[in-house]
Amino acid sequence: MSITSQEFQEWKDSPVTREILQVLAKRQLQLQEQWVSGQFMSADPLATSIANAGAIARHEALEELIVMTYEDIQTEKADD
């Protein structure tokens, strides 16, 4: 499926999309708060590393979705 820049912008400006992006941003903030409060810490250093790596990966994935641009989509399609 190919979308135009205008279609992407219409999707991005949609009230539903804006609400979803706000929820994703809230989840990002929750991950940050969990990290600050030490929820990813464990007596086992390996478990701590794994938990932190997972939290970082989730945070980065959420960020990619929140800030995604039309150009990002075009780049991904060109790489296929």
Secondary structure, 3 states (H helix, E strand, C coil): CCCCHHHHHHHHHCHHHHHHHHHHHHHHHHHHHHHHCCCCCCCCHHHHHHHHHHHHHHHHHHHHHHHCCHHHHHHHHHHC
